[in-house]
Structures are given as C-alpha cells and as structure tokens.
Amino acid sequence: MKIDLSAVFGLPPEKAIEYFQSKGYVLTWDWRDLWQEAQAKAFTVAKVMNTDILNDIRGAVDDALNNGTTFHEFQKNLTPILQAKGWWGKTEHIDTVSGEVSQVQLGSPRRLKTIYQTNLQTAYMAGRYRSMMESADSHPYWMYVSVLDGRTRPAHRAMNGRVFRYDDALWATHYPPNGFNCRCRVRPMTADAVAGSTVQSSEGNLIDHEIPMRDGSTVQVKALRIKVDGQDKLFAPDAGWSYNPSQHAQQLEKLLDAAQKKLDSDV
C-alpha cells in the first residue's frame, strides 16, 4: 500500500520535489567530505564513487517523492540494480594516503533505509520551511514539535512546545530534521495563538559544541542552551545536521540571481 507522504510531513509534495530536483551531484567517499551547507546544494551518497550508481539512487529517491513510493518498493526496485553493478555488501578499501586496508559497507537494506528516510524527510522539511517563510507575515512564531513516544531522544523531547520567532538564529542550525531518524517538525503560529505563552530567544544561548566520533575525531555543531527542570542542558543536532537545507539552498539561489543580474547589467 502506498502512503501519502504529504500527509506525513504536512506540506504539498511539489515543494519537496522542487527542492530535491534542484540539487546537483557530488561523488564522496566519507559523509564529511560534503559538509552540511554543501549538502543542501548537491545530492550525494557516501562511498558511491560512480555517477551511474549515484544516478540510480537519486532516480529512486526522486520517484519516491513524486509517486509516494514506500520503502519496501524503494528497496525492492533498487536492490537488484545496485547488486548488478557491484555496489552491495562489504568490500576492502585501501586508503590512498596511508595504505591502510579496511572493510567498508556499501549497499545493504539498512543503508537503503537510511538513504530513503534521510532524503525524503530532508526534502519535505525543506519544502515545509519554504512554505512557512512565505506565510511568516501572518504566522511569525514557530513552535518546535516533537513526537512524544518511547523512541524520542530526551533532548528532542525537551524542545517540544518551545516557541521562537521565525527569524530567530536558531532555525539556521536547528530546523528539523536534527539527525538520522529525527521525527521532529515545526508548527507556524499567529500572534493570537501564542498570546500568553513565552516566546523564547536563542540570543546568547547558541554555542559551539564538539561531538566525539568513533575514529577519535570531533565534529563541531551549534548547540542551544536550554533549561530542563531547572537544570542547564544542551540541545545539539547530530554530527553533520547543524544546518538548514532549505535556507542555504535559498541563499545560493539569491547569490546566483544577484550574479546573473550583475552580468546582465554589464552587457
């Protein structure tokens, strides 16, 4: 059975499709090779170094957005294609600098699920952000909304119901999704709807935060200092998620438009 993805994420699917189809292609080995803001402008899958395979994966994600393809259908259709082209299972990788040999995971059901969920959710949330910005005059306040069940991370749960203005610096680094499998979203609200509620501000509370990685390195993200039951806590996106994909994509579009206008004026 096909699911209505627009109902799941709460916006017209065409805006999500528009965002996803606007992205170019970049070949990367490590997920950190294409960093945060750049991910908003290019489609990539770690350890895919062949444009043909990357095109197959992107086509499958594009189809999922356009046609509401379920993960089961996505996996069933894409798996034999990737297997036939050799991008499946574990393989040896030789580091060209150190010469070190390691085992790496290419395609697998788990990786396909991550690719499917990450790209669809990011695209839908980017589309939702654009829709919310278009109605910011009438709905200038945004509430962070978490799914309150047993799978919700404590920090994400602690953000539920917190209200910030649409132009608060928080949304440049903490607009959902804030990590793999993050199910949070943002609800736009009118001034009347927030009357009597506390509108918070991230000013002075956004700090640099280092997240340790398995290889001993660290990744820097922006973390928000919040009060939870009277105690100071940090709400930080996962490594690699401290950015707003739609916002940075829009910034790139503005730069390109400005550059084009300058070129036209110089002719």
C-alpha positions in Angstrom: 0.0 0.0 0.0 1.3 3.5 -0.9 1.4 6.1 1.8 0.6 9.8 1.3 3.9 11.4 2.1 2.3 14.9 2.1 0.0 13.9 4.9 3.0 12.6 6.9 5.1 15.7 6.6 2.3 18.3 6.2 3.0 20.2 3.0 2.4 19.9 -0.7 4.8 17.3 -2.1 5.6 19.6 -5.1 7.7 21.9 -2.8 9.7 18.9 -1.5 10.2 17.6 -5.1 11.3 21.1 -6.2 14.0 21.2 -3.5 15.3 17.7 -4.2 15.4 18.1 -8.0 17.3 21.3 -7.7 20.3 19.5 -6.2 23.3 18.6 -8.3 25.5 15.6 -7.9 28.7 15.2 -5.9 30.8 12.0 -5.5 32.1 11.5 -2.0 33.7 8.7 0.0 33.2 9.9 3.5 30.0 11.6 4.6 32.0 14.5 6.0 33.5 15.2 2.5 30.3 17.1 1.6 29.7 19.2 4.6 26.4 20.5 5.9 25.6 23.6 3.9 27.0 22.0 0.7 24.6 19.0 1.2 21.8 21.4 0.7 23.1 22.1 -2.9 24.2 18.6 -4.0 23.0 15.0 -3.8 25.5 12.5 -2.6 25.7 9.1 -1.0 28.9 8.2 1.0 31.1 5.6 -0.7 29.4 6.0 -4.1 32.2 6.9 -6.5 30.3 6.1 -9.7 28.0 8.6 -11.3 25.9 5.8 -12.9 25.2 4.3 -9.4 24.5 7.7 -7.9 22.1 8.4 -10.7 20.3 5.2 -10.0 19.9 6.0 -6.3 18.8 9.6 -6.9 16.3 8.4 -9.5 14.8 6.0 -6.9 14.5 8.8 -4.3 13.1 11.2 -6.9 10.4 8.5 -7.8 9.6 8.1 -4.1 8.9 11.8 -3.7 6.9 12.0 -6.9 4.9 8.9 -6.5 4.7 8.2 -2.8 6.8 5.0 -3.1 7.0 3.1 0.1 10.4 2.0 1.5 9.5 -1.7 0.6 9.0 -0.7 -3.0 12.1 1.5 -3.0 14.3 -1.3 -1.6 12.7 -4.0 -3.9 13.3 -1.9 -7.1 16.8 -0.6 -6.2 18.5 -3.6 -4.6 18.9 -5.7 -7.8 20.2 -2.7 -9.7 22.9 -2.0 -7.1 23.8 -5.6 -6.8 24.2 -6.0 -10.6 26.6 -3.0 -10.6 28.6 -4.3 -7.7 27.7 -1.7 -5.1 26.5 -4.1 -2.4 27.8 -5.8 0.7 31.2 -5.3 2.3 34.4 -4.7 0.4 38.0 -3.9 1.1 39.1 -0.2 0.9 42.7 0.9 0.6 43.4 4.4 1.9 45.4 6.1 -0.9 47.3 8.2 1.7 48.1 5.7 4.5 47.8 2.5 2.5 45.7 1.1 5.3 43.2 -1.6 4.3 39.7 -1.6 5.9 36.4 -3.2 5.5 33.6 -0.9 4.3 29.9 -1.4 3.9 28.4 -0.5 0.5 24.8 -1.2 -0.2 22.6 -3.0 2.4 19.0 -2.9 3.5 20.0 -0.8 6.4 21.8 1.7 4.2 19.0 1.9 1.8 16.6 2.7 4.6 18.9 5.5 5.8 19.1 6.9 2.3 15.3 6.7 1.8 14.4 8.3 5.2 17.1 10.9 5.2 16.5 12.3 1.7 12.7 12.2 1.9 12.5 13.8 5.3 15.1 16.5 4.5 13.3 17.3 1.2 9.9 17.5 2.9 11.2 19.6 5.7 13.0 21.9 3.3 9.7 22.3 1.4 7.9 23.0 4.7 10.4 25.7 5.6 9.8 27.5 2.4 6.1 27.3 2.8 6.4 28.7 6.4 8.6 31.5 5.3 6.0 32.5 2.7 3.4 32.9 5.5 5.8 34.5 8.1 3.9 37.8 8.0 0.7 36.1 9.3 2.4 33.3 11.3 5.6 34.9 12.7 6.0 32.4 15.6 7.2 28.9 15.2 6.8 26.1 17.7 9.2 23.1 17.9 7.1 19.9 18.0 8.5 16.5 19.0 6.9 13.1 18.7 6.4 12.1 22.3 6.9 8.3 22.4 9.4 5.8 23.6 11.7 6.5 20.7 12.1 10.2 21.2 15.5 11.4 22.4 15.4 13.3 25.7 16.9 16.5 24.2 14.4 16.4 21.4 11.6 15.8 23.9 12.7 18.8 26.0 12.3 21.1 22.9 8.7 20.2 22.4 6.4 23.2 22.7 9.2 25.8 22.7 8.3 28.9 20.6 10.7 31.1 18.8 10.2 33.8 16.2 10.6 32.7 12.6 13.7 34.9 12.2 15.5 33.6 15.3 19.0 32.4 14.6 18.1 29.0 16.0 16.3 27.9 12.8 19.6 28.3 10.8 21.0 25.3 12.7 18.2 23.5 14.4 15.3 23.3 11.9 14.3 19.6 11.8 15.4 17.1 11.0 18.2 17.3 13.6 19.7 13.9 13.0 19.1 10.5 11.5 15.5 9.3 12.1 14.6 12.6 13.7 10.8 13.0 13.5 10.5 16.5 14.9 8.7 19.3 13.0 7.9 22.9 13.4 4.4 24.5 13.6 3.8 28.1 12.4 1.6 30.2 14.7 -0.1 33.5 14.7 0.4 36.2 17.3 -3.0 35.5 18.8 -2.2 31.8 19.1 0.9 32.5 21.2 -0.7 35.1 23.4 0.1 34.3 27.0 2.9 31.9 26.0 6.6 32.5 26.4 8.4 33.3 23.2 12.0 32.3 23.7 15.1 33.6 22.0 18.4 31.8 21.2 20.4 35.0 21.5 23.4 34.3 23.8 22.4 30.7 24.1 23.8 29.2 20.8 27.3 27.8 21.4 29.9 25.7 19.6 29.8 22.1 20.7 32.1 19.3 19.9 30.7 15.8 19.2 33.2 12.9 19.5 33.3 10.4 16.7 34.3 6.8 16.7 37.6 7.4 14.9 38.7 9.8 17.7 38.0 12.9 15.8 35.4 15.5 16.7 32.7 17.3 14.7 31.6 20.8 15.7 27.9 21.7 15.7 25.8 24.5 17.2 24.1 23.7 20.5 21.3 25.5 22.2 21.4 26.0 26.0 18.0 25.3 27.5 16.6 24.8 30.9 15.0 21.4 31.7 13.5 21.1 35.2 15.7 23.9 36.4 18.9 22.4 35.1 21.1 23.6 32.2 21.0 21.2 29.2 22.2 21.3 25.6 20.1 20.6 22.6 22.5 19.8 19.7 21.8 18.3 16.3 23.7 15.1 15.4 27.1 15.5 13.7 26.5 16.8 10.1 23.0 18.0 10.8 23.6 21.5 12.2 22.3 23.4 9.2 19.0 24.3 7.5 19.0 22.8 4.0 16.3 25.0 2.5 17.7 28.2 3.9 21.1 27.5 2.4 19.7 26.4 -0.9 17.7 29.7 -1.0 20.9 31.6 -0.2 22.6 30.0 -3.1 19.7 30.9 -5.4 19.9 34.5 -4.2 23.6 34.7 -5.0 23.1 33.2 -8.4 20.3 35.6 -9.1 22.4 38.6 -8.0 25.4 37.4 -10.1 23.1 37.0 -13.2 21.7 40.5 -12.7 25.2 41.9 -12.5 26.2 40.1 -15.7 23.1 41.3 -17.5 23.7 44.9 -16.4 27.3 44.8 -17.6 26.3 43.6 -21.1 
